[in-house]
Amino acid sequence: MPGRTRQERQSWKAFCGGIINLGILLAFIGICNAIWMGIEPGPPPRTDSPLTYLPIDNETSDGLRLLTLQPGTGRDLIRCDLYATTFAQRPLYSALSYTWGTPGDTRYIVINGFQTEVGKNLWTSLYHLRHKTRPLTLWIDAVCIDQSSIEDKSQQIPIMAHIYARAEHVIIWLGPDLEYSSTCDLRAFSSTGLLRDSKYDNLAWDPCWKILETLMQRLTSEEYWKRTWIIQEIGMAKDLIVHFGNKSLPWDNFLALIMWYQEQNRSHPRVHHILELGRLRESRYKDGKTYALSHLLNTFRDSFCSVIHDKVYAFLGLANDHFGEISVNYSKSSFELYQDVIKFQSSSALESTEKHVQMVYLSAMVRRLLSRESGRLPKKAKHTVPDRFMSSHKLWTEWYVVEAAKSIARDKEREIVERLECEKANRDDCGKDDKGSGILAHLVLYMIFYPVVHSWIAIGDWLSILDMRSKTEYTMFWHSTTVERLETWKAKDPGDASHLIPDIPIRGTIVGHVDYIGPLSDEILASFHAKKKWAADLTSKFPNEAELKRIRGKNERLMRILEDPTGIPTRNIKDYNIKPQTHQQNGGRLFLGTDFVLGIVPPGAGVGDLICQFWNSSTAAVLRYFPQDGTELYQVIGRAGVVQYGESSNWDIPEDKEIFVEGSKSIISLKVDIRTLTELSMDTVNFDIST
């Protein structure tokens, strides 16, 4: 360009280069838009020939089926080969950990030459995981287990923990979204210590950090983290790789991002759950109690599964104290499964003392797990294009502004260097170039870039409206628990003694004995005079002012519990009589015990009976001493409620396990049948609504 200065030529060159880059960018966005709008590889021609599952040879070694994902790209059909093998052959494979997704939302792949229907989420994972040139061997539960065969499921599900443990890698699939995060090196962020050393507030201007926060918000909100089965899959894996879209991160790097994200969003409901999975993996070779069945059931009780049996079965392979005592049988009722867990807990030789301490709480918790009701709530309806572009166009814009600012800074630095060189050469035209042309070029590009992107978003919105496929997604939630029904947890045939598990060991602590028995609880509720008389009786027994003040406070708390409008705290206070009585009094009786214990005992209780509490449970048992053949024998007379410590509006719940271990003079070991254990622990565990 004759007549122009060097600075002007460079600015014009930068402007033209920017225009070309913008055209390339728009073309790239157009291609991505076409893909994201749902132009997926179409299904193969339909065929009536079903997929035939080859039998697994389990005579000499446990076996499994593996799926070979054939290489392919773009619109190529997803083709796979399914074959049977055994662990003795040392197969090399990766196991897929994913969520099945919405029932009925399916796609087609080709397996052994036959068209096979799979869930959309599985189809998407295979589409992104397949390599261009080499096959990938996978184990996938939905395909490698014949889901229509109860026999095949009963054979393969018990060894799933072994399948995941033997896999070279376990691939966690979290979905295809947020492809725009490719502008940031997530692996570098999570492995260099930058996350730990940097202050978030100082990085708020950086689009990559905003992209990272948006990405983590989406990944931690995935329904995947709610699944029950992933706990076993993650806990047993030798090596974990987290995949989303075409990107992947090692598990340790992913956890580093999660911990960084927790610092910015401490209230996120799923972050704690993910970190709990990380702690579970870390403790695998350190603390055996973490992998105990009772601990797993309690820690991950809010996880979701489609079949209620899996609330127990999903942990059997992971539990280090389970050696096949509970058989997998999906035809069992909830009551039979409850019996299986209690029988296992009572007969296990590992950590037996702690298991006996946990027994009363565990029985109530397991019943809640097996009777809890879940539901589905629709997430915010989304359209394919706006969901991706509307959530990211500001990030793209900010990215361009930052890059433009960096480019202008480089131009300014180059301008200063050229000016110094010019002055050193004693030239007369130093500093006379148009210094604003570089800035002007970037501003013109931005003025073009911003409306074009927004126009593209508007077009995408219209196209998404024309897309008639349903985009509604659902999130699972748990209803809060309701009042338990004893009939649910009894044998259908009362005369069938096979349903009674005798001699279940439980361990409690004696908190005192009954010293004085007062009126019926129903009398207190019905008569103000009876309430005042009970208070007067207590006053007469404590002449010391400090003791009187103490007992009055406990009595106020007792009255608050009795007056609960639901009646739940007192509905299970009753006698456990071996012989039926001709007349059963309604409600329990108020009592005063030793060591400032107040509460309610069943009508059949008497002065001198012992009050026994249990770990992490609001129940208490009334025990009566029956010497027999020179040995101490205690019989459970009935259920009680105790007020001694604390200020809650419920019965006392001892949470310190130390008072139940060896060395404490007040501990007592009992043996009860499953009927007594069930009645003793009714309505003692309640779960709130959770998502």
Salt bridges, closest charged atoms under 4 A:
GLU40 OE1 - ARG107 NE 3.07
ASP105 OD1 - ARG107 NH1 3.35
ASP152 OD2 - ARG65 NH1 3.02
ASP177 OD2 - LYS382 NZ 3.64
ASP177 OD1 - ARG388 NH2 2.64
GLU179 OE1 - LYS247 NZ 3.48
GLU222 OE2 - ARG218 NH1 2.73
GLU223 OE2 - LYS226 NZ 3.43
GLU223 OE2 - LYS379 NZ 3.87
GLU233 OE2 - ARG227 NH2 3.56
ASP239 OD2 - HIS169 ND1 2.72
GLU263 OE1 - ARG266 NH2 2.91
GLU276 OE1 - HIS272 NE2 3.93
GLU276 OE1 - ARG279 NH2 3.01
ASP302 OD1 - ARG372 NH1 2.84
ASP321 OD2 - LYS355 NZ 3.00
GLU325 OE1 - HIS322 NE2 3.94
ASP340 OD2 - LYS332 NZ 2.54
GLU354 OE1 - LYS289 NZ 3.34
GLU354 OE2 - LYS657 NZ 2.88
GLU398 OE1 - LYS210 NZ 3.60
GLU403 OE2 - LYS406 NZ 3.76
ASP411 OD1 - ARG414 NH2 2.36
GLU415 OE2 - LYS412 NZ 3.96
GLU423 OE2 - ARG419 NE 3.43
ASP429 OD2 - ARG427 NH2 3.27
ASP467 OD2 - ARG469 NH2 3.12
ASP467 OD2 - LYS471 NZ 3.08
GLU473 OE2 - LYS382 NZ 3.32
GLU484 OE1 - ARG367 NE 2.84
ASP496 OD2 - HIS499 NE2 3.23
ASP537 OD2 - LYS533 NZ 3.49
GLU563 OE2 - LYS531 NZ 3.09
ASP609 OD2 - ARG624 NH2 2.83
ASP652 OD1 - ARG557 NH2 2.74
GLU662 OE2 - ARG507 NH2 2.99
ASP683 OD1 - ARG368 NH2 3.56
ASP683 OD2 - ARG571 NH1 2.56
